[in-house]
Each structure stands twice: as C-alpha cells, then as structure tokens.
Amino acid sequence: MLTRRHVRIKVVQSVYSFDTSKNNNIKNEINFFHKSVSNIFELYYYLILLFTAIYKYSSNQTKNLKKAKLDVANKIYNFQKIKDNIILFFIDKKCKEKNKKFKKISEEWELENKYIKMLLDELFNSTFFNKYILIKKPTFNQQKQLILDFFTEIIATSDYVSEYLCDKELTWEDDLPVVNTFIVKQIKSIPLKDKNNFKIPEIKSFNEDVFFGEKLLKTCIENNDEITQELKGKTPNWETDRITSIDLITLKVAIAEILNFELIPTKVSINEYIEISKDYSTPKSNIFINGVLDKLVKEFGLKNRMNKVGRGLI
C-alpha cells in the first residue's frame, strides 16, 4: 500500500514543515513524518471498515424490516443482496480478527450511520445495482464487481465521505487517492479458491520504505546548507529566493536522494520528483525541475560524485 513515491511526498511535506517552522527540531520532524506515514494505514482502516459497517447495517435492516411486517419487499430485497454478498462477508470476517482499534473505528461508523444510509441510497438508485438485482444467483465475480463498482463510483467519489475523513486528519486529503487505489487492487485480487489471500496490511510490512523516508528526511535537513549551495548558478533566470518554496524543497530532496542513495538509479529519482511537482506545484514546475536536475546530474557525473552501485547503476 505504501509506495516510494508517497514516501517521497511525505518527506517533501516534512522538509517544508521544517523550513517554515519556528521550532526547527529535527527529532520532532522525524516524529511528524512517522505519524504522517502511520496515518495512511489509519485511513485504510477507516475505509475498509466502512465496508463492514455497510454489511452490518444491511444485515440489521433485513431483520428489522421483516419484523416490521410492512410492505417494503423491495427494500428488504436490496438489503438482502448486500447482506448476501460474499466479498463483504469475507471483509467483515477478516476485520473481526483484528484488534480493539478496529472495534473503535467500527463503532464510529455505526454512530455516523447517516453516511451509511446515504451511500446505500445512492447504491440502490444506481444503474449497475439495478442490473445486479435481476441476477438470481450472482457468481463470485459478479459479486466482486458489484463491490468494485460501489467503491469506485460511489464511495471513493463521495464528497461527504472524504470531508468526514479529512476533518479527522488533514493529511488524508493527499492520502485518499493512494489508499483508494490500493483498496481497488486488493478487492480485484481476491481469488475464488483462496480468499485468505485478502490481508489487512500493517505498517511493519513496509519497514524498508519507512526507513528510506526517514533517512532521506534526515539527510536533507542535516545537509541543507550544502544542498542549497549546489543550486547556486543552476537556476537560470531565477534567483534562489525567487523560486517557489515547494519547488526549492522538491529540488533539495531530489539532490539529497541522488547524491546519497547509491542503490536508486538517477533516472528514477529525477522522474519521481518531476511527477511529484506536477501534482504539488505550479503548471510549469515540472519543466523547471527537470531542467535543473538534468544540469546538476551532468555536473555530478563529470565530477564522479554519484557513487551508484547495484540497481543504482541502471
């Protein structure tokens, strides 16, 4: 779930925070980085447990509406279709195996059941669901596709769900696309014969990526003066103090990575920071950053300053 690009984004954000903070404490910034990374997993838990809340709500509604003995056959049938979905059943089963933290998030969703109702209303009114309920015995893949469509077309695009989540944690606005993409891939990968392939990711499985981010952050902050010096004369028509803050920081982090991470190919580093600038800076920033890094890399190469080994030589 945690990609190197997202780790790099977190490092750029941390360096930006460090540069603009009055209390420049590197230990605090490393703690901020770690919290920011762990929050990605927290967001995942909220979204995956939203599925379990929907499953539980549908199960309860099926029972309650039957007891009410009202003329609500269509509603009961709709909720029954959600209750009987094997993918939701399996996700719910997996989440129940987890710790108390999951229980707390589940209880939060139950208290916010207005969102569950709104999402299900949208689902029941959707074209894909109304086609689905015509199938008497949907196959495993048809049940899976329903949940994928529900997530991609309704949950992931829901303004009220994203607002609710981002009110809890500001950094989740940047994390949502990454987590949403992971959930889609995860659901798609659930096989019919081995449903145990579905696993709830934990941060400890990404220790190598977290270590990379922490090392990059420390390298950038501890060598800030030297890295800033590297940029002198490499930004034609732009004085260092006229470069936008985010572009300057993106360049600094890129330089820190190019010079200090011997296993990472230079082309990979350049491409990663160009892509980051496309999402987080001005429209022409990627062209500017590409030009500056290209010039720096040529200079570093002539002076044999890039000690690349292994994969870094590619």
N, C-alpha and C positions, 0 to 999 in steps of 0.2 A: 504493500500500500504506500509506503513512504518511498518516494523516488529521489534520486540525487538532485534533480532539478528543484524539487520542492525544498530539499535541504538547503540548496544554494540560495533560494529565495528567502528562507528563514535567516540565513547568515547575512544577506544584504539588509534585511529589515533590522537585524540586531546591530549591525555596524551603523546603520542610520540612527537607530535609537541611541547608541553610544555617543555618536558625534554630536547629536542635538541635546543630549542630557547634560545637566549642570553637575550631576554627581557621576563622574566618569570612573566607575568601579568595574573593572573587568570581570570580577567574580560575579557581581550582580548581573552583568550582561550574559554571562555563560548560563546562569540560572534562568534568565529570561528565555534564552534560546532553548534550553531543555524543556521548559514549561510550554513554550510555543509548539515544540515537536510533540510532546505528550498530549497536547490539546487536539491534535489531528486524530488521535485514536479515540479521544473522548467524543469527538464529533461523530466518528464512525459508530460508536456505541449508541449514541442518540438516534441515529438514522436506522440502524439495524433493529433497534428495539422499538422503533416506530412500527415496523412490520409486526412485531409480536403484540403490540397494543391494538393494532387493527385486527389481528387474528382473534385476540381475546374478546374485543368489543363485538365482533361479528358473531362469535360463539354465544355470548351472553344475549345478544339481541335475538338470535334464533330461538333460544329457550324462552325468553320473556314474551316475545310476540306470540308464540304458540300458546302460552299460558293465558294470555290476554283474551283469546278467543275472538279476536276482531277480524274483520275482512281485510287482511293485509297479506294475502298469499304471495303477491309479487315481492313485497319487502322481505318476507321470510325466505323466499327462493333466492333472492340476491345475496342475503347474508349467508345462507347455506352454502352457496357457491364459493364464498370466501372462506368459510369455516372448513370446507372440504378440500381446499387447495393444499396439495402435498408439499409445495415449496414453503408456504407459510407455516405449515405444521412442523416441517423439519427445522426451519429457522427458530421457531419458538422452542422446540426441543433442545437445540444447541445452546440457546441463550439461558435456558433454565439450569444448565450445567455450570454456569459461571457464578461469580461471587456476589457479595451483598451490594456492590456498586451497581450491578445490573438491576438489582431489585429496586434501588433508589430511583434510577432513571425510568424504569417501567412505571413506578408509582407516579412520577412526574407526568408522564404521558397520559396516564389514567385520569389525573386531575385536570389535564388540558384536553378532555375528550371532545371539546368543540372542534378541535383540529381534525380529530379522527372522523367526526361526523361530516365535516366539510369535504375531506378527502374522499370519503366513501360516496358522498352525494355526487361528486364530480365523476368518480369511477362508474357509478350506476347509470349516469347520463351519457357516458362515453360510447362512441360507436363500436370500439373494439370489445367492450364488455357486453354490449347487447348482441353482438355476434357470438361471443363466447357462451352466453347462457342458452343459446339454441343447441349447443352440443350436449347431448345427454350424458355421455361418458368421455370427458376430455382426456386425451393422452397426457403422459408426463410432460412432453414437450409443449403441448398446448397450455397446460397449467403453468409451466415455466414462463412461456411467452406472455401470459396474462400479467404475471407479476413484473416482468420486464417492462411491459407497456405502461402498467400502473406507475412504476417508479420513474421511468424516463419522461413520460408525457404529463404526469400529474404531480407526483411528489417532488421530483427534482426541479420542476419549473414553478413550484408553488411560491408565491411571494410571501404569503403569511407564514409558511413553514420556515423559509430562510430568514425572515425578520425575527421570528421567535427564537431561532437558534443563534443568530448574530447578536441579539440583545443579551444573550448569555455570555458570549465570548466574541470580542471584536475581530480577532484573527481568523475566525471561522469563515468570514466572507471570502478570504483568499483560499481557504482550505476546502470549501464546498465542492468546486469542480473536480479536485483530486479524489476526494472521498466518493463522490457520486460515480465517477468513472470506475473506481475500484469495485464498488458495490455491483455495478452492471456486469463487469467482468467476472466477478465472483459468482453471481447468480447464473450467468451463462455457462460457467464451468461445472455446475453441479451435474454429475452423471447419473443416469438412471440406476445403474447397478451398484454404485459405491457412493452413496450420499454422504458418507463420512469424510469425503473429500472436502466438504464445506467446513472451513475452520475459521474461528474468530481470531483475527490477528492480534498480536501483543507487541508492545514496543521492544521487548527484549529480542525479538526475532530480527530487529533492524539495528542492532548494536553497532555494526560496522558503519552504517550510514550516519548514525548519530555521532560516532567518534570522528568521522570525516568532517562533519559540520562543526563540531567543537574545535577541532584542530585548525580548520580554516578560519574560524572566527578569531581564535587566539592569535594566529599568525598575522592576520590582517590588522588587528588592533595593536599588537606589540611592535609591529614594524611599520606603523602608519607613516612616520616621518620619511623613512627610506622609500616607501612605496609612492608617497606624494612626490618625492624628488624624481622618481622615474618618469613622471608625467610631464615634467618641465621640458618645453620645446617640442612636445609630441602632439600638441593640440593646436594645429594651425588655425589662425584667425580667432582663437578663443583663449583668453587668459584663464588660468585655473579657477579664479574666483568668479568667472562668468559662466562656468559650466553648471548646469542644474545639479543640485545636491545628489539626487538619485543616480544621475549619470556618473558623477565623480565617484560615488561609493561603489557602483557596479564595476567601474574600471579598476578600482583599488582591490576589490575582492577577486576579480579576474586575474590581476597581476600576481596577487598573493598565491593563487592556485597554480598559475603557470610556472612560477619560479620555485615553488616549494613542494609540489606533489608529483614526484617522479614517475608514478605509475599511471597518471592520467595524461592521455595524448593531448598535445597543444590544441589540435583542431577541435577536439571535444570541448575543451574549456572555452574556446572562442565562441563556438556555436551555442553553447549553453547560455552564456551571458548576453549574446545577441538576442536570443529568444526571450530571455527574461526582460530585457529592455523594451521589447515590443509590447509586453503586457503592462509594464510598470512605469514607463516613461513617455516622453513626447513622441509624436509620429516619426520623426527623423532620427531619433536617438540611436536606433539600431545601426544606421548607416555610419553615424559618427563613431560609435563604439567599435564597430568593425574596422574602420579606418585606423583608429588609434591603436588598437590591439595588433593589427596587421603590421604596423610600423614598429611597434615595440618588439614583437616576436622576431622580426627580421634582425633587429639590433641585438637582441638576446642571443640569437643564433650565431651571429658573426663573432660575438664575444664568448661563445661557449658557456653561456650562463644557464642554459636549460639542461639539467642533468637527468634526462629521461632514461628509464630502463624498462624492461619487460613490455607490458601493454602500452606504456607511455611512449614507446618508440613508433607506434603505429601512426 
